[in-house]
């Protein structure tokens, strides 16, 4: 299975249009981890599983989503209500409670890929406003095979950011 994960575009609708045009039919599911600042009824959301971020002030978004695809159970939230700025403990507990194998989140605008207690945690970074030591606007593609997860980050020009690639055994 292949998943595209994006977050924190903060009003930049065009980059999401580009992602849909480039990846529709080439990935099994597309996820948006919040802070789009777009209307909840935007037609783009027909292509994404989406959650509400702390900058999404309109009604109509869910705070969290749980999606099953093949053998993967994916828990997604923006992260602000999970205190992800202070670590992944609360998010981990939420993902465990959901029976998740993958936990997706946004909010911190930094690329994160780590495995803990059998759960893959991925933050795609911010596609529009990166923060932290790696100042690259990014999104992620997760490839889930029988034996492992491969996480590859891409910049806005859709080029792989090789130094951010990671593989985790299941």
Secondary structure per residue as TSV (DSSP state, phi and psi in degrees):
chain	resnum	aa	ss	phi	psi
A	1	X	-	360.0	148.5
A	2	X	E	-129.2	132.4
A	3	X	E	-127.0	133.1
A	4	X	E	-96.1	134.0
A	5	X	E	-128.8	127.3
A	6	X	E	-137.6	157.1
A	7	X	-	-157.9	163.4
A	8	X	-	52.0	52.8
A	9	X	-	-83.5	-14.8
A	10	X	T	45.3	58.8
A	11	X	T	91.2	-11.1
A	12	X	-	-80.9	88.0
A	13	X	H	-72.1	-33.9
A	14	X	H	-59.6	-38.4
A	15	X	H	-65.4	-33.2
A	16	X	H	-70.3	-37.8
A	17	X	H	-60.1	-44.9
A	18	X	H	-58.9	-44.0
A	19	X	H	-63.8	-42.0
A	20	X	H	-63.2	-47.5
A	21	X	H	-61.4	-38.3
A	22	X	H	-77.6	-36.3
A	23	X	H	-114.2	-10.5
A	24	X	T	-56.9	125.3
A	25	X	T	85.1	-8.4
A	26	X	T	-106.0	-13.6
A	27	X	S	-124.7	157.8
A	28	X	S	-78.7	-27.7
A	29	X	E	-159.3	148.8
A	30	X	E	-119.1	135.8
A	31	X	E	-123.1	139.0
A	32	X	E	-121.7	119.7
A	33	X	-	-89.5	22.4
A	34	X	S	99.1	170.4
A	35	X	-	62.2	48.4
A	36	X	-	-81.2	-34.0
A	37	X	-	63.2	27.2
A	38	X	S	-107.8	160.0
A	39	X	-	-61.7	144.4
A	40	X	T	-64.3	-22.4
A	41	X	T	-95.9	11.7
A	42	X	-	-57.3	137.3
A	43	X	G	-63.0	-19.9
A	44	X	G	-58.6	-31.9
A	45	X	G	-69.9	-9.3
A	46	X	G	-65.3	-22.1
A	47	X	S	-99.4	-11.6
A	48	X	-	-123.0	150.6
A	49	X	E	-88.1	127.6
A	50	X	E	-134.6	149.7
A	51	X	-	-127.6	165.8
A	52	X	-	-82.0	134.0
A	53	X	-	-101.9	174.3
A	54	X	T	-70.0	-13.2
A	55	X	T	-106.0	7.9
A	56	X	-	-96.0	97.7
A	57	X	-	-91.0	-8.7
A	58	X	S	-87.2	154.8
A	59	X	S	-75.7	160.5
A	60	X	-	115.1	-11.5
A	61	X	-	-96.4	148.8
A	62	X	-	-89.9	148.8
A	63	X	S	-72.9	-30.2
A	64	X	E	-148.0	158.3
A	65	X	E	-137.0	143.0
A	66	X	E	-123.2	123.5
A	67	X	E	-130.3	133.2
A	68	X	E	-106.4	130.1
A	69	X	E	-136.3	115.4
A	70	X	T	58.0	-128.5
A	71	X	T	-90.9	-0.4
A	72	X	E	-91.9	137.4
A	73	X	E	-117.7	117.4
A	74	X	E	-110.7	122.3
A	75	X	E	-103.3	130.2
A	76	X	E	-134.3	135.4
A	77	X	E	-149.0	163.4
A	78	X	-	-69.2	-42.1
A	79	X	S	117.1	-20.3
A	80	X	G	-64.3	-34.4
A	81	X	G	-84.2	-4.8
A	82	X	G	-105.1	6.2
A	83	X	T	55.1	40.3
A	84	X	G	-65.8	-16.2
A	85	X	G	-65.0	-19.7
A	86	X	G	-111.6	14.4
A	87	X	-	122.8	178.0
A	88	X	S	-105.5	11.6
A	89	X	H	-58.9	-52.0
A	90	X	H	-65.8	-41.8
A	91	X	H	-61.3	-40.5
A	92	X	H	-61.6	-43.1
A	93	X	H	-64.0	-40.7
A	94	X	H	-64.8	-42.5
A	95	X	H	-66.1	-41.0
A	96	X	H	-62.7	-43.9
A	97	X	H	-60.9	-33.6
A	98	X	T	-81.3	-6.3
A	99	X	T	71.3	28.6
A	100	X	-	-77.9	148.7
A	101	X	S	-103.1	-19.1
A	102	X	E	-134.6	135.9
A	103	X	E	-122.1	122.5
A	104	X	E	-110.4	139.6
A	105	X	E	-154.1	163.2
A	106	X	-	-123.4	-135.3
A	107	X	S	79.7	-45.8
A	108	X	S	-86.8	-7.7
A	109	X	-	61.3	26.6
A	110	X	S	-132.5	139.7
A	111	X	E	-68.2	129.1
A	112	X	E	-137.0	132.2
A	113	X	E	-143.5	113.0
A	114	X	E	-151.8	155.9
A	115	X	E	-115.3	132.7
A	116	X	E	-149.5	129.2
A	117	X	T	53.1	39.6
A	118	X	T	77.3	8.9
A	119	X	E	-116.8	130.7
A	120	X	E	-87.0	123.6
A	121	X	E	-105.3	126.0
A	122	X	E	-135.1	128.5
A	123	X	E	-115.3	123.5
A	124	X	E	-75.9	0.2
A	125	X	-	79.2	-168.7
A	126	X	-	-107.7	130.1
A	127	X	S	-73.2	-15.8
A	128	X	S	-123.8	-30.5
A	129	X	-	-137.9	71.9
A	130	X	-	-65.6	151.2
A	131	X	-	-130.1	169.3
A	132	X	S	84.8	-166.0
A	133	X	S	-71.4	-22.5
A	134	X	-	-106.4	101.0
A	135	X	-	-91.3	59.9
A	136	X	-	-122.7	116.2
A	137	X	-	-58.7	132.0
A	138	X	-	-147.5	160.5
A	139	X	E	-136.9	168.6
A	140	X	E	-126.9	151.3
A	141	X	E	-122.2	125.9
A	142	X	E	-104.8	127.4
A	143	X	E	-109.2	120.6
A	144	X	E	-106.6	115.9
A	145	X	-	-111.2	-178.1
A	146	X	S	-62.0	-33.4
A	147	X	S	-104.8	-22.7
A	148	X	E	-155.5	170.3
A	149	X	E	-113.0	133.6
A	150	X	E	-115.4	126.9
A	151	X	E	-115.9	123.1
A	152	X	E	-125.3	130.4
A	153	X	E	-96.5	149.1
A	154	X	E	-130.6	149.0
A	155	X	-	-88.8	-178.6
A	156	X	T	-65.8	-20.4
A	157	X	T	-86.8	7.4
A	158	X	S	65.8	26.6
A	159	X	-	-97.0	140.3
A	160	X	B	-65.7	140.9
A	161	X	-	-98.7	90.7
A	162	X	G	-57.5	-36.0
A	163	X	G	-69.7	-11.6
A	164	X	G	-102.5	2.1
A	165	X	-	-70.1	143.8
A	166	X	E	-148.2	146.6
A	167	X	E	-127.5	135.5
A	168	X	E	-130.0	131.0
A	169	X	E	-71.1	147.1
A	170	X	-	-85.1	360.0
